[in-house]
């Protein structure tokens, strides 16, 4: 995989990493919870660092609620 794309994920990859559906990932993007860049054909691309940040926030929230 080229160096510049190894830290980029599609919605399906984000969903697998976070244990949610791709529809949830799209909702996160629409509501500003997870930033994305759109390709010319409208495909959402997410930076791994943003996904990691969101996953950490979700984990902290789960622990706080438990």
N, CA, C and O atoms as a GROMACS GRO file, in nm:
protein
  264
    1UNK      N    1   0.085  -0.118   0.000
    1UNK     CA    2   0.000   0.000   0.000
    1UNK      C    3   0.090   0.124   0.000
    1UNK      O    4   0.186   0.130   0.076
    2UNK      N    5   0.059   0.221  -0.082
    2UNK     CA    6   0.143   0.342  -0.085
    2UNK      C    7   0.145   0.411   0.050
    2UNK      O    8   0.048   0.407   0.125
    3UNK      N    9   0.256   0.474   0.081
    3UNK     CA   10   0.276   0.540   0.210
    3UNK      C   11   0.163   0.636   0.244
    3UNK      O   12   0.115   0.636   0.358
    4UNK      N   13   0.119   0.719   0.150
    4UNK     CA   14   0.020   0.821   0.180
    4UNK      C   15  -0.120   0.765   0.204
    4UNK      O   16  -0.205   0.838   0.254
    5UNK      N   17  -0.147   0.640   0.170
    5UNK     CA   18  -0.282   0.586   0.189
    5UNK      C   19  -0.291   0.486   0.304
    5UNK      O   20  -0.402   0.442   0.336
    6UNK      N   21  -0.182   0.448   0.366
    6UNK     CA   22  -0.191   0.346   0.470
    6UNK      C   23  -0.266   0.394   0.593
    6UNK      O   24  -0.316   0.311   0.670
    7UNK      N   25  -0.275   0.523   0.615
    7UNK     CA   26  -0.346   0.577   0.730
    7UNK      C   27  -0.484   0.631   0.694
    7UNK      O   28  -0.541   0.710   0.770
    8UNK      N   29  -0.536   0.591   0.580
    8UNK     CA   30  -0.669   0.633   0.537
    8UNK      C   31  -0.761   0.512   0.533
    8UNK      O   32  -0.721   0.404   0.492
    9UNK      N   33  -0.884   0.532   0.576
    9UNK     CA   34  -0.980   0.422   0.583
    9UNK      C   35  -1.111   0.460   0.516
    9UNK      O   36  -1.150   0.577   0.515
   10UNK      N   37  -1.177   0.362   0.460
   10UNK     CA   38  -1.312   0.378   0.409
   10UNK      C   39  -1.410   0.354   0.524
   10UNK      O   40  -1.370   0.304   0.629
   11UNK      N   41  -1.535   0.389   0.505
   11UNK     CA   42  -1.636   0.374   0.610
   11UNK      C   43  -1.645   0.230   0.659
   11UNK      O   44  -1.661   0.207   0.779
   12UNK      N   45  -1.636   0.134   0.571
   12UNK     CA   46  -1.645  -0.007   0.612
   12UNK      C   47  -1.529  -0.045   0.705
   12UNK      O   48  -1.549  -0.120   0.801
   13UNK      N   49  -1.410   0.006   0.677
   13UNK     CA   50  -1.296  -0.022   0.763
   13UNK      C   51  -1.310   0.044   0.899
   13UNK      O   52  -1.275  -0.015   1.001
   14UNK      N   53  -1.362   0.166   0.902
   14UNK     CA   54  -1.386   0.235   1.028
   14UNK      C   55  -1.490   0.156   1.108
   14UNK      O   56  -1.474   0.138   1.229
   15UNK      N   57  -1.595   0.110   1.042
   15UNK     CA   58  -1.700   0.035   1.110
   15UNK      C   59  -1.644  -0.092   1.173
   15UNK      O   60  -1.677  -0.124   1.287
   16UNK      N   61  -1.559  -0.163   1.102
   16UNK     CA   62  -1.498  -0.285   1.157
   16UNK      C   63  -1.415  -0.253   1.280
   16UNK      O   64  -1.423  -0.323   1.381
   17UNK      N   65  -1.334  -0.149   1.271
   17UNK     CA   66  -1.247  -0.112   1.383
   17UNK      C   67  -1.326  -0.068   1.506
   17UNK      O   68  -1.285  -0.095   1.620
   18UNK      N   69  -1.438  -0.002   1.485
   18UNK     CA   70  -1.516   0.053   1.597
   18UNK      C   71  -1.630  -0.039   1.642
   18UNK      O   72  -1.695  -0.012   1.743
   19UNK      N   73  -1.654  -0.146   1.568
   19UNK     CA   74  -1.761  -0.238   1.606
   19UNK      C   75  -1.900  -0.181   1.585
   19UNK      O   76  -1.992  -0.207   1.663
   20UNK      N   77  -1.916  -0.102   1.480
   20UNK     CA   78  -2.046  -0.043   1.446
   20UNK      C   79  -2.075  -0.072   1.299
   20UNK      O   80  -1.994  -0.134   1.230
   21UNK      N   81  -2.190  -0.026   1.253
   21UNK     CA   82  -2.224  -0.044   1.112
   21UNK      C   83  -2.170   0.073   1.029
   21UNK      O   84  -2.144   0.180   1.083
   22UNK      N   85  -2.153   0.052   0.899
   22UNK     CA   86  -2.114   0.164   0.812
   22UNK      C   87  -2.212   0.280   0.819
   22UNK      O   88  -2.173   0.396   0.803
   23UNK      N   89  -2.340   0.252   0.843
   23UNK     CA   90  -2.439   0.360   0.855
   23UNK      C   91  -2.408   0.448   0.975
   23UNK      O   92  -2.426   0.570   0.969
   24UNK      N   93  -2.361   0.389   1.083
   24UNK     CA   94  -2.322   0.468   1.201
   24UNK      C   95  -2.204   0.557   1.168
   24UNK      O   96  -2.199   0.672   1.211
   25UNK      N   97  -2.109   0.505   1.094
   25UNK     CA   98  -1.992   0.584   1.054
   25UNK      C   99  -2.035   0.702   0.969
   25UNK      O  100  -1.986   0.814   0.987
   26UNK      N  101  -2.127   0.679   0.876
   26UNK     CA  102  -2.178   0.790   0.793
   26UNK      C  103  -2.250   0.893   0.880
   26UNK      O  104  -2.237   1.013   0.855
   27UNK      N  105  -2.325   0.849   0.980
   27UNK     CA  106  -2.392   0.941   1.072
   27UNK      C  107  -2.289   1.024   1.148
   27UNK      O  108  -2.306   1.145   1.162
   28UNK      N  109  -2.184   0.961   1.198
   28UNK     CA  110  -2.078   1.033   1.268
   28UNK      C  111  -2.019   1.142   1.178
   28UNK      O  112  -1.990   1.252   1.225
   29UNK      N  113  -2.002   1.111   1.051
   29UNK     CA  114  -1.946   1.210   0.958
   29UNK      C  115  -2.044   1.323   0.936
   29UNK      O  116  -2.005   1.440   0.939
   30UNK      N  117  -2.170   1.291   0.913
   30UNK     CA  118  -2.272   1.394   0.888
   30UNK      C  119  -2.290   1.488   1.007
   30UNK      O  120  -2.316   1.606   0.989
   31UNK      N  121  -2.276   1.435   1.127
   31UNK     CA  122  -2.298   1.515   1.247
   31UNK      C  123  -2.170   1.582   1.298
   31UNK      O  124  -2.172   1.652   1.399
   32UNK      N  125  -2.059   1.561   1.227
   32UNK     CA  126  -1.934   1.626   1.264
   32UNK      C  127  -1.854   1.555   1.371
   32UNK      O  128  -1.751   1.607   1.416
   33UNK      N  129  -1.898   1.439   1.412
   33UNK     CA  130  -1.827   1.365   1.516
   33UNK      C  131  -1.697   1.304   1.464
   33UNK      O  132  -1.602   1.287   1.539
   34UNK      N  133  -1.694   1.271   1.335
   34UNK     CA  134  -1.576   1.211   1.273
   34UNK      C  135  -1.553   1.279   1.138
   34UNK      O  136  -1.632   1.262   1.045
   35UNK      N  137  -1.445   1.356   1.127
   35UNK     CA  138  -1.420   1.426   1.000
   35UNK      C  139  -1.385   1.329   0.887
   35UNK      O  140  -1.322   1.226   0.909
   36UNK      N  141  -1.425   1.365   0.769
   36UNK     CA  142  -1.396   1.286   0.650
   36UNK      C  143  -1.367   1.378   0.534
   36UNK      O  144  -1.405   1.495   0.532
   37UNK      N  145  -1.299   1.322   0.437
   37UNK     CA  146  -1.275   1.390   0.310
   37UNK      C  147  -1.352   1.309   0.206
   37UNK      O  148  -1.356   1.186   0.212
   38UNK      N  149  -1.411   1.378   0.112
   38UNK     CA  150  -1.484   1.310   0.004
   38UNK      C  151  -1.399   1.307  -0.122
   38UNK      O  152  -1.336   1.406  -0.159
   39UNK      N  153  -1.398   1.192  -0.186
   39UNK     CA  154  -1.330   1.182  -0.315
   39UNK      C  155  -1.419   1.246  -0.421
   39UNK      O  156  -1.532   1.284  -0.392
   40UNK      N  157  -1.369   1.258  -0.541
   40UNK     CA  158  -1.445   1.319  -0.650
   40UNK      C  159  -1.577   1.245  -0.675
   40UNK      O  160  -1.675   1.306  -0.716
   41UNK      N  161  -1.578   1.114  -0.650
   41UNK     CA  162  -1.701   1.037  -0.670
   41UNK      C  163  -1.784   1.021  -0.542
   41UNK      O  164  -1.876   0.940  -0.538
   42UNK      N  165  -1.750   1.097  -0.437
   42UNK     CA  166  -1.833   1.102  -0.317
   42UNK      C  167  -1.801   1.000  -0.209
   42UNK      O  168  -1.873   0.993  -0.109
   43UNK      N  169  -1.696   0.923  -0.226
   43UNK     CA  170  -1.659   0.824  -0.126
   43UNK      C  171  -1.596   0.894  -0.006
   43UNK      O  172  -1.510   0.980  -0.021
   44UNK      N  173  -1.640   0.856   0.114
   44UNK     CA  174  -1.585   0.913   0.237
   44UNK      C  175  -1.454   0.844   0.271
   44UNK      O  176  -1.444   0.722   0.267
   45UNK      N  177  -1.354   0.925   0.305
   45UNK     CA  178  -1.224   0.871   0.347
   45UNK      C  179  -1.191   0.934   0.483
   45UNK      O  180  -1.201   1.055   0.502
   46UNK      N  181  -1.151   0.848   0.576
   46UNK     CA  182  -1.125   0.889   0.713
   46UNK      C  183  -0.978   0.869   0.748
   46UNK      O  184  -0.917   0.771   0.704
   47UNK      N  185  -0.922   0.960   0.826
   47UNK     CA  186  -0.784   0.945   0.872
   47UNK      C  187  -0.784   0.852   0.993
   47UNK      O  188  -0.866   0.866   1.084
   48UNK      N  189  -0.690   0.759   0.994
   48UNK     CA  190  -0.680   0.663   1.104
   48UNK      C  191  -0.667   0.736   1.238
   48UNK      O  192  -0.723   0.691   1.338
   49UNK      N  193  -0.593   0.846   1.242
   49UNK     CA  194  -0.575   0.917   1.369
   49UNK      C  195  -0.707   0.973   1.422
   49UNK      O  196  -0.729   0.976   1.543
   50UNK      N  197  -0.796   1.017   1.332
   50UNK     CA  198  -0.928   1.064   1.376
   50UNK      C  199  -1.013   0.949   1.429
   50UNK      O  200  -1.085   0.964   1.527
   51UNK      N  201  -1.002   0.835   1.363
   51UNK     CA  202  -1.077   0.716   1.406
   51UNK      C  203  -1.027   0.670   1.543
   51UNK      O  204  -1.107   0.635   1.630
   52UNK      N  205  -0.896   0.670   1.562
   52UNK     CA  206  -0.837   0.631   1.690
   52UNK      C  207  -0.882   0.724   1.802
   52UNK      O  208  -0.913   0.680   1.912
   53UNK      N  209  -0.886   0.854   1.773
   53UNK     CA  210  -0.932   0.952   1.871
   53UNK      C  211  -1.077   0.924   1.910
   53UNK      O  212  -1.110   0.923   2.029
   54UNK      N  213  -1.163   0.903   1.812
   54UNK     CA  214  -1.303   0.877   1.840
   54UNK      C  215  -1.319   0.746   1.919
   54UNK      O  216  -1.398   0.740   2.014
   55UNK      N  217  -1.246   0.644   1.882
   55UNK     CA  218  -1.254   0.516   1.953
   55UNK      C  219  -1.212   0.533   2.099
   55UNK      O  220  -1.273   0.474   2.188
   56UNK      N  221  -1.110   0.613   2.123
   56UNK     CA  222  -1.065   0.638   2.261
   56UNK      C  223  -1.172   0.713   2.340
   56UNK      O  224  -1.198   0.681   2.456
   57UNK      N  225  -1.234   0.812   2.277
   57UNK     CA  226  -1.341   0.886   2.343
   57UNK      C  227  -1.458   0.794   2.378
   57UNK      O  228  -1.515   0.803   2.487
   58UNK      N  229  -1.493   0.706   2.286
   58UNK     CA  230  -1.603   0.613   2.310
   58UNK      C  231  -1.570   0.519   2.425
   58UNK      O  232  -1.656   0.488   2.507
   59UNK      N  233  -1.446   0.473   2.430
   59UNK     CA  234  -1.403   0.383   2.538
   59UNK      C  235  -1.408   0.453   2.673
   59UNK      O  236  -1.455   0.396   2.771
   60UNK      N  237  -1.361   0.577   2.678
   60UNK     CA  238  -1.367   0.654   2.804
   60UNK      C  239  -1.511   0.673   2.848
   60UNK      O  240  -1.541   0.664   2.968
   61UNK      N  241  -1.601   0.700   2.755
   61UNK     CA  242  -1.742   0.718   2.786
   61UNK      C  243  -1.802   0.589   2.842
   61UNK      O  244  -1.876   0.592   2.940
   62UNK      N  245  -1.769   0.476   2.781
   62UNK     CA  246  -1.819   0.346   2.830
   62UNK      C  247  -1.774   0.322   2.973
   62UNK      O  248  -1.853   0.277   3.056
   63UNK      N  249  -1.648   0.350   3.002
   63UNK     CA  250  -1.595   0.328   3.136
   63UNK      C  251  -1.660   0.422   3.237
   63UNK      O  252  -1.686   0.382   3.351
   64UNK      N  253  -1.687   0.544   3.196
   64UNK     CA  254  -1.748   0.642   3.286
   64UNK      C  255  -1.891   0.603   3.321
   64UNK      O  256  -1.938   0.628   3.433
   65UNK      N  257  -1.960   0.543   3.226
   65UNK     CA  258  -2.099   0.506   3.246
   65UNK      C  259  -2.110   0.378   3.329
   65UNK      O  260  -2.205   0.361   3.405
   66UNK      N  261  -2.013   0.289   3.315
   66UNK     CA  262  -2.018   0.158   3.383
   66UNK      C  263  -1.998   0.166   3.531
   66UNK      O  264  -1.999   0.064   3.599
   0.00000   0.00000   0.00000
